[in-house]
Structure formats: structure tokens, C-alpha cells
Amino acid sequence: TYLKDDPSELDSLAEDIYKKFLKTEEVVLNLFHALGSEALNSHSINTSIIASIIASKLNMPDVFFDSLVKTCLLHDIGYSLIGKRVIFDYIDLEDVTVRSHIVSAYETLKNIQKNIGKEVVDAISTHHERYDGTGIFMRLKENAISPLVRILQIGDAYDSYIEIGNTPYDAMSFLLRYSGLIFDPYYVSVFFSIVGLYPTGSQVILNNGKKATVVKKGKTSSFPIVECDGETIETGMETGLFIREVLKKGE
């Protein structure tokens, strides 16, 4: 309720993400994976970071950036309001909890939209529309869906897919699989151009049998830079090192 009279805390957090998290793409991605997935607040911040990376890559104006971060920070507030949360909510859109969190968020935020922006409230209310028009509740499709939503969805799905126990590689694969269906293929391609096929944090086995961690995108999406035995190594033809296997969490 504090937002009704004093939205300064939300403004401050949005500005903090904008100014501090976007120094370099690799630093941001490493920070994102280090934040963990212990609570809804962490998920909202993680979503903001990923969406911010995309917006920064596209040189979006500050006013758009500000609205995007606020949308990401508040997009799942409905789960807090109803006291239940579906962590990965991109498959079963008929789930009562999934549908309820959108309605609850709108009913609460519409009363304070003059403080946080009508475009933010509208985006939160439509963040489960799908690019192919099969979402809820308005069945919007393609460019009829706000770019705030289309960018948010990349970060939202990517982080929540990891939160339920999948790897960054799995999460990127999910985005690619549903590009053009759930997600805007343009924004998926932008995110893919940043992180590559093996996102930062992926645990892999190299063709020499050693375990390594992806620390940065390489020259191409298939050959990232990894850390192995305390050494930073570029995979590819020049070194003769390739990724043989992507490890699941805990392996």
C-alpha cells in the first residue's frame, strides 16, 4: 500500500538496477546466476536484470527502461496477494492460481497507476498473452502485445525455468523452442545473441573429460569461453576443445 502515497522505493530500485547492473553483459549475467531463486522477490529482480540486458542491447530510451524495470519488479505481485505461487507459469494457463494472480494484480495496481504508470499496469495485466495469440485473457498477438511484455517474458520464463531445477542451457533451449509461439522471436534472438547457446553459469563436460563452467560467450554461440581447473579457456577449433555434455543441476 505504500506505493499509493510514496512510490519512491520502487523508483529507487528501478534506478539502481539501471545504473549498477548494466556495466557489462558478462558481469550482469554472473550476478543474475549468483542471486539464487529463494523467493519471489529474487525472481522479480532476476527478471528485471535479464529484461534490462535486452533493453540495453537495443539502446531503449530511459523512459522505456524505467517502465520495463517497474513492470518486471511488480509482474508477479498477484502471487503475493493471493498467497500462492506457480513458479513456472508458462504451460498451464488454465491453472486457477495463474489466472488469479493476474486479476489480483490488476485490481490492486489499477488504483495506483498514476504513481507507477498506466503502461506498467497494462503490461502486468497482459504478461501472459502469447505471441501466437493463445494467451490469457485478451488473446492479443504479435505487436498488439506491449514490448514491455514481450521483453519481460524472456527474463520471466528464463529465470523461472531455472528456478524449478533446470540449467541455463535448458532455459535457453525452452525460449528457442517456443520462439514465435509464446515469445517474440525478435527478442529471443536478441537475448540469444547476448548469451549464446550455452549461457553463463552452464556446467559442462569438455571433450577431454574435464568439468568446466561457462563464463562468457565466445566468438560463436557454439563455442563459449569456459573456466576449467582455474584457467579461462576458449573452446573451438583453435584449442581443439568442445562441449561434449551439459550437466544438470547437482551433477
Number of C-alpha atoms within 10 A of each C-alpha: 9 8 14 13 9 11 14 13 11 16 16 11 15 22 17 12 16 20 10 10 19 17 10 10 20 18 14 20 23 15 15 23 16 11 12 14 18 9 10 17 15 16 24 24 24 28 27 28 25 26 27 27 24 24 23 16 14 11 10 13 10 13 8 13 20 19 21 24 30 24 28 32 25 19 28 26 23 26 20 14 14 13 10 13 17 15 20 17 18 17 8 11 16 11 11 10 18 23 17 16 24 22 16 18 22 21 14 15 25 16 11 17 17 11 15 21 15 15 16 24 25 18 24 27 27 24 25 26 27 25 23 17 16 16 20 18 15 14 16 19 18 19 10 11 21 19 16 25 27 27 28 31 28 24 26 27 21 25 29 23 22 21 19 11 12 16 24 26 23 20 21 24 16 14 25 17 12 15 19 16 18 24 25 25 18 13 21 22 15 17 22 19 15 19 21 22 21 30 26 26 20 21 26 24 17 19 13 11 11 12 18 24 23 23 22 25 23 19 13 13 15 14 21 26 21 26 17 16 10 8 9 15 18 21 20 17 9 7 9 10 15 18 23 13 13 20 17 15 12 7 7
